Amino acid sequence: MKNNLIRTSIIMLALIAFGAGVGVFTARQQAAQQPPQIQGFLWPEPKELQAFSVVDHANQEFNLDNIRGKWSFLFFGYTNCPDICPITLAVYSQLYDKLQASKTDEAVQMVFVSVDPDRDKPEQIGDYVSYFNKDFIGLGGSAEQIETLTRQIGIAFFREAAADDGSYLVDHSAAIFLVNPDAQLVAILSAPHKAEVLYDRFLKIQSFLSGRNPA
Amino acid sequence: MRPGITHIVLLLVLPCLAVASDTGKILEISGLWINEAPPVAKIHAAYLNIRNTSDEDITLERIESADYERVEIHESIVNKGRASMKAHDVLEVKANSTLKLQPGGFHLMLFTPSRRMLAGDSSSFTFYFDNHTQLVSSARVKKLAGTHSSHKH
């Protein structure tokens, strides 16, 4: 009887150990397949952009067709903005350099949209962004045209009261918006912006959405 | 010996010089620089440090520039994702402290440059304080890190 008890205990312990081993193995397999964590900037159900129409520096229409097939970073500002906008576009420039150097197999475009239609004409916007990088895209248009894009993204911009000389400031979003090649608004990247942080987040978002692990 | 005109002038002038040089040591401006802007931009930004070594708060009341029509003091504010700029008529520099005007925060807003300001150029500014101090400082034009030279002139 004593031998039976010992034998039964050994078998029970062996079964428990086996079960624990299976559990650990399974957990490790699941952990290996777990997608990288995004730092709270990713929307679980990305919103697909609807039709919009603005113009580029050559006064040519820029619409959904120009968004599809590429990753697009969008920033909304104005050329008379002396501080936040040039700072952000300088970061844009550093980020773009990193993306180009990484030889990512997906096309990326850096877009600046002026929310100051009264002063920023297409050619001027083009000159402004090309200062930071000749590949950057500057967009503008009438207030109605700009709103076809800003409203669906949820951008608010506000023109402040003019000074005696007619000059005025424009309140605008400080965030950078990320749109994927399927024209889905996938993330909002909050200020303050640093190129290395944006780059890291972009890679993680790419991997998360594609199910791959980052390189 | 009877005091002559020279003596009287010296008696009047010397104390004033002493006061001026004294208050000049109380305040110091350093690191004044202008961010090189795209050619189309007509409003620029300048940044600097203002050091107050006195035991009293001192107020910067106005700034004049040799190369800009107007200079204002502004503060960039990002609140819940919205960027705005707040104008300040004056700027207080607390006693025994250094006030830093830097990108993304307080800055000088420079309106309507009289010439193209390129990296390496210099521009003179005069700062007027409420303790009757005037400080002249030369700003160096620089590019923010990451800004390329791919622009057209």
Interface residues (C-beta under 8 A of the other chain):
Chain A: G77 T79 N80 C81 P82 D83 I84 P86 I87 L89 A90 V91 Y92 S93 Q94 D97 Q124 D127 Y128 S130 Y131 F132 N133 K134 A156 E160 D165 S167 L169 D171 H172 S173 A174 A175 I188 S190 A191 P192 A195
Chain B: N35 A37 P38 P39 V40 A41 K42 I43 H44 A45 R70 H74 S76 V78 G81 R82 A83 S84 M85 P103 G104 H107 M109 L110 F111 L144 A145 G146 T147 H148 S150 H151 K152
